């Protein structure tokens, strides 16, 4: 029996030192990837030159003519891996360092679930910070069993937890799921595209958090993204996307529960920012909420042409 073809996909932007560490970890896996795709989101820090001078085997490098955000980059990565024949796409950002057996444990978990006849939409690794704190925690699945209870804990003895909302932090997605549900929404640009995608694909069958598959997620000690604590002016503008995307996700997947609660929390946040005379941040919150009213993007199919992203892409390796 032929073994499944696994493509690792790494999205990078101006972090060549982190990318080098990520690649070294991916190429040190006990179960080697069949090939590795790097999507360079228009870096200008020498990333391209570093990769062209490297000797990583079976490495494919695609450079974009402009930065289309994490959502666009992940969209391109899933699409290219699928169109290159991958049976599984192992997706991550460039600041993720998988432990040597991370991929092997993901594939073992998939085999266990297959043997038990349990459908699954994705598998995701457990992520930790440099200090050992849990980070990027997925949400337990809301799917209920035949007697009406949520059964996310049914496979705890196998160190597997059924989940729905998750991050692209060492996530393994089967080919058939991409065929059925399409790609991440590129127009979300940044922050939230992974939540929408995992919620979308786990409506009928949950994903699974694999306890034995572990990764180190660098630079996460600051905790969740919050506009109140944001000090980076370059990142501040992206909070408009975060607010818009979160409202879109809540409206799409939990309109009668999560959406009104999120809307109420944003009103409180807006009042707090105005009270603290943080008018610039208040404007961003208002703009994000307003733009969510008419934000209704479509979903691209995995076999669509890369031209739909509106960006030039060049394959430099091999």
N, C-alpha and C positions, 0 to 999 in steps of 0.2 A: 504494500500500500504506500503510495507516494505521500510524503509528509506535506503538511500545509505550508504554503509560501507566506512568510511574514515580512512585511515592509515596515521598517521604523521610519517615522517622519518627524523631523525636528524643525520647528519654526524659529528663526533667529532674526534679530535686528540690533546691530551695533553692540554686540556683546561677544566678541570673538574669544575672549578668555573663558567665559562661561561655556560657550559653544564647544571649545576644545575639551573641557572637562566632561561635558555631556557626551560628546562623541567617544571619548575614551571609555566611559562607563558603558555605553551602548555596545561598543566593540569588545567589551570584556564579558559579555553575557555567556552563561553556561550553555544556553541554547542560542546559537548565532542567528542573527537576522539574515534573510536571503539577500536583501539589499537595504540600503539606507538612503533616504531622500532628505536633503536639506533645502528648505525654502528660505532664501535670503530676501527679506522684505526691504530691499533697496538700502542695505547698509553702506556706510561710507567710512568705516573704521578699519579697513583692511581685511575684513572677513573673507571676501572673495579671494584675495591673494593668498591668505593663509590656507584656504581649502585647496586652491590650485597647486600649492606647494606640498600638500600633504600626501600620504600614501595609504589612506584608508581604502581597503578593498570594497568593491561593489558599492561605491559611493556615487550618488547622483546629486548634482548641484544645479538648482534652478534659481536664477536671480530675477527679481521683479524690477521694472523700470521706475516704480514709485511705491511708497509704503501704503498698502491697502488695509492696514490694521491686522490685528490678530484674527478676526473673523475671516477676512479675505485670504490670509495666509493659510489658515487651517482648511478653508474651503478648497484652495488649490492643492494642498497636500493630500487630503483624502482623495480628491479627484485623480491626481497623478498616480497615486499608489494603486487605486482601483484600475485605472486604465492601463497600468503596467502589469496587471494580472495578480495582484496580491489577494490571498485568501483572508488574511487578517491585516489590519492597519494598526500599528502601535504608535500612537500619537503623543507628542510631548512638546513642551517649550524648551528653550535652550538653557534654562536654569534648573533643570531636573537631572538628578544623578541617580539612576537606577542601581540598586544593589545587584551583584553578579547573577543572582538567580531570579530576578524580578520577572523577566519575560517567561522563563520556564514555569514559574508558579502560576502565571496567568493562563498559560496554555494547559497546564495540569488541571486547573480549576474548570476550564472549558470542557475538558475531557470528562471530569467527574459529573458535571451537569448533564452532558450528553448521555452518559451511561445511565443516569437516573431519569432521563427523559424530560428534563426541566428546560424549558425555553429560556433564552437569555438574549438581551440586546447588546450588552457590552460587559467587559470586565475592567476593573480599575484598581490600581495599586493603592496601598496605604501610604500616605505622604507625611513626612516629618520635617521639622526645621533642624538647623544645625544643633540646637540645644535639646532636641528630642521631643519638642512639643508636636502634638498632632496638628496638621494644617490641611486646608482644602477638604474638609470633611463632607462626604456625600450625604444626601438625605435618605433616610429609610424609605423603602417603597411603600406606596399607598394601596397597592393591589391587595385585595382581600381573598381569603380562602373560602371554601364552600359553606362554612358556618358563620361567615361575616367578620372574621378577625383578620387584621393585617398580619401576614405571616413572614415578615422580613427576617425573623430569627430562626426559621425552620432549619437552616443549615449551619447554625453556629458551631456544631460539633466538627464541621469541615472548615471552620474559620472563614466562612462565607456569609455575607450579609446582603440581602436583596435591597437595592437602592434605585432611585430614579435620577434626581438632580445631582450632577457630578461635574468635575472640572476636567480639562484636557491635560491632566497630570498623570502621564503613563496610563492611558486608556487604550484598551484593545477592542477594536470594532470589527465584527465579521463582515465579509464581503456582502452577504445576503442582506444585511441590515442597511447598508448603503444603497443597494439596489431598491429596497422597498421604501426607504424614508428620505433619500436624497442627502444633500450636503448641509453643513452649517450655513447660516444666512450671512452672506458676505457684507450686506449693507448694515449689519449691526456694528461693524467696524471693530469695536473693542469693548470688553467686559460684558458678559452675559450670553455670548454666542454659544459657549459650551453648555450653560444651563438650559438654554432653549433646545439645543440639539439633543441632549441626553433625556430631557423630559419628553420630547417628541418621539424618540425611538423606544422609550420604555413604557408607552401607554398600554401595550398588550402583554409584553414580557419584560420583567425587570432587568436592570443591570445587576452586577454583583461586585461588591467590595471584597477583594482577596487579601485576607489578613497576612498571608505568608509572603506576598509580593510587596516589597517596600522600596520607596524612593526617598531621597533627600531633596527637598525643595528649598533651594537657596533663597536668601533675601526675603524670608517670610516672617521675620521676628516682629514686624510692625503690626501684624494682625490683619483683620479684614479691611477692605478699602472703604474709607469714610471721608466725605468731603470736609467734615469738621476738623479733622486732623491733617488734611492734605496741605503740605507746604511747598510742593514742587509746582511752580507755575506752568511748566510744560504739561504736567499730568492733570492739572486742575480742569482744563477745558474738556477732558475726557469724561468728567463726571456727568456732563450733559448726556452723553451716550449711555452711561450706566443707569441713570434715572429713567431715560426713555426706554431702554431695553428691559429694565425690571418691570416697568408698568406694562409693557407689551407682553411679556411672559406671563405676568399675573392675569392680565385680561384674557389671554389665550387659553391658559391651562386651569386657572382657579378663579373665574370671574366673580363668583358669589362669596368667596371666603378671603382669599389672599389680596385681591385687588382693592376692596374698600379699606382693609387694614393698612396696606401699603400707602394708599392715597392719604389716609389720616396721618400716618407717620411723616409723610412728606410735608403736610401742612404744618405739623408741629416743628419740623426741622426748619421750614421757611420762617416761621415766627421766631424761632431761636436765633437764627442767623441775623434777622432784622433787629432783634433786641440787642444783639452783640455788635451791631453796626458793621456786620460783614456783608456789605451790600453786593460786592462782586460775586460772592458765593451764592447769595440769595437769588441773584439774576440767573445764575447757572441752573439752580434747582427749578426755578420757574420755567426757564426755557426747555429744560429736559422734560418736565411734566407736560408742557404745552405741545411739544413735538410728538409726544406719544399718542396724542389724539388722532393724528393722521398717519401714523407709522404702521403700515401693514404690508411688510415685504413678502414676496413669494419665495418658494423653495425650489432650488435648482436640482435637477436630476444629475446623478453621478456621471452619466455618459455625455453631458453637455460639453460643448467646446470651451476651452479655457479662455477664448476671446470674450466670453460673456462677462468676465471680470473687469473688462475695460482697461487692461494693463498689458504691457509687453513683457513676455517671459522668455528668457534665454536659458537653454540647457548648456552648461559649461563643462560638466563631468557626467559620464565619461566622454 
